[in-house]
Each structure stands twice: as structure tokens, then as C-alpha cells.
Amino acid sequence: MAHLDDLAFFQHLARAGSLTATARELGLSLSAVSKRLKQLEARLGVALAARTTRRLTLTAEGERYFARGTLILDELEELENALGERANQALSGRLRVNATFGFGRRHIAPLLSRFCAEHPQVEGWLELTNFPLNLSDHGFDIGIRVGEPPESRLVARHILANRRVLCASPSYASQAPDLQTPADLQRHECLVIRENDSDFPLWRFERSDRPTQAQSVKVGGRLASNDGEVITRLALDGHGVMLRSWWDVNEHLASGALVELLPGWQGVRADFYAVFEQRRHVPARLRAFIDYVQREMAGRVSALPEG
């Protein structure tokens, strides 16, 4: 039991991010929290964190203790629920989700909000990042990602069919240069997402009737941004062509504010998946949230046209 108490204590510490915040959350003095961490490190024989009163940074051993400890505590909770035949009782516990900024803001945030409203004992935490983070290293329960993960230790559940779509405003399309193949985009004003002073991006396409036939083209233009919503705004204002995900532009296409271009070619698939660590006992709240996202997403994004 002492070892489980230590795991629970370290979970609080790692998530709080500082000795001061942990003391405040647990109702302990700062010296008591510091002393307990020292005792834990002495028992394990390793340093778990470098710390000041304001900031705590986990060592490699601390990251491993935090990640594996999270799985152990989750499995224990799920086992106790199963043994106690509490399947019909309310879902409870922490649910920490990682998603990218655009998709996370637009879809995952409102779904998590509604899910937690329906299950008030669930503690929801959504962390948005530019790129997906390693689940175990950062203590996430679920990651929302584009594409199936290469890691065999992760389980992936498909939540949305998605594809990149080449589109522009009707005003731009009516006066733009001829566009018959992807190579013609080099004569167009392309609205590109730039990150960290990257070079001109490479846009990839597949033949609509022959997906195995692909073509890539370097594109550029006068206007760029590091934010996808800004790029969409520029396209709506008639500044050029963009290659954006179906989930992001389907409503604009349906309303006529944007028109799809180059119908003989299409952007590559970019389906979304919910991924989680493979384990013996998957907490009920994880399964329930993923089922909820799968079920509700169909009503948020219209079906992706095939071909």
C-alpha cells in the first residue's frame, strides 16, 4: 500500500508541475511535500525530478515512474470496478486528452465538454499542441491523431474519414490561370502554412480514378501563415488557393463560399484516429469517451465524398 501511495503522490506532483502547487492541492506544507519527495527518491535510489519551489522538471527516471505509475493506478481502478460489479455506476476518474490545435478546438473541446457534463465524476483535461505528443512520456490517456500510429503498443480507433481538399473562393477561381494538373499550381497564388521558416511546402495529390498514381508539387505565394484558420480566412477573401482538410472546409464548400478545384486529382487521405496505450484493463471512461467521439463526429462533419 505504501508503494501505491507513493505512486499517487508522484502523480499529483508531476501534474501540478511544482512543489508549491502540489502542497496547495494536497493541503500540506511545502516542507512536507519536499521531504516526501526526498524519501521517495531515497527508497528508489534515483532522482525523480529537478526542482525549485516554482518549477519541477522530471528526470528520465521520473518520466518513466510517472508514465508506468499512471497505467498501474488506472488498471487498479478498473480492476476494482470490475470486481465490485460497478459497471452500471457513474464513470469517474481522470481523462487526459492530447489533440492538435485546429481539430482540438473545433471538435474535441466541445465533445469533451458535453461528455464531462453527462459524466460529472470524470475529470477532463484537453491539451492542444502543434504536433502529437508521446502518450506515455506525457501522461496522456488518449491522443487524437492523423493516421494510424506506427507503434505496435498503441491501439487505434478510427473516428473520422478525412482528405486534403484543394479549394479557393469563386472570385479567385473565376479569374485564375488554367488548372488542369497539380503542376499548374506553380502559376497560382498558393496560400501556404509555414512553420519555423520552412521552405516552400510540397503539396501531394492522387489521381481520382487511380489513387496509386501520385504527384507532388512545390508551391508558393505572396501570403502565408503558421495558422490554418488564417489560411482559410485568406482563401475566403479571394487571395488564392489552399489545400486544407475536409473537416475544416466542408461547410464552406456546401455553402458555396469555397469551390473545389482540380477535380481529376485529390489530396491524400488524412483520417483521424483516437489512440491509447495497449493494456490489460482499459478504463471504462476511456472506452466510453472514444465511443462517444466516434458516435458524435458523424453529426459534426458531413461524410467525405469518395472518388
HELIX and SHEET records of a PDB file:
HELIX    1   1 ALA A    2  ALA A   16  1                                  15    
HELIX    2   2 LEU A   19  LEU A   26  1                                   8    
HELIX    3   3 LEU A   30  LEU A   44  1                                  15    
HELIX    4   4 ALA A   60  LEU A   83  1                                  24    
HELIX    5   5 PHE A  101  PHE A  103  1                                   3    
HELIX    6   6 GLY A  104  ILE A  108  3                                   5    
HELIX    7   7 ALA A  109  GLU A  118  1                                  10    
HELIX    8   8 LEU A  135  HIS A  138  1                                   4    
HELIX    9   9 PRO A  170  GLN A  175  1                                   6    
HELIX   10  10 PRO A  182  ARG A  187  5                                   6    
HELIX   11  11 GLY A  228  LEU A  236  1                                   9    
HELIX   12  12 TRP A  246  SER A  255  1                                  10    
HELIX   13  13 ALA A  284  ARG A  300  1                                  17    
SHEET    1   A 2 ALA A  49  ARG A  51  0                                        
SHEET    2   A 2 LEU A  56  LEU A  58 -1                                        
SHEET    1   B 5 VAL A 122  THR A 129  0                                        
SHEET    2   B 5 GLY A  93  THR A 100  1                                        
SHEET    3   B 5 ILE A 142  VAL A 146  1                                        
SHEET    4   B 5 PHE A 272  GLU A 277 -1                                        
SHEET    5   B 5 LEU A 154  LEU A 160 -1                                        
SHEET    1   C 3 MET A 242  SER A 245  0                                        
SHEET    2   C 3 ARG A 164  ALA A 168 -1                                        
SHEET    3   C 3 VAL A 259  GLU A 260 -1                                        
SHEET    1   D 2 VAL A 192  ILE A 193  0                                        
SHEET    2   D 2 ALA A 224  SER A 225  1                                        
SHEET    1   E 3 ALA A 214  LYS A 218  0                                        
SHEET    2   E 3 LEU A 202  ARG A 207 -1                                        
SHEET    3   E 3 TRP A 265  GLY A 267 -1                                        
END                                                                             
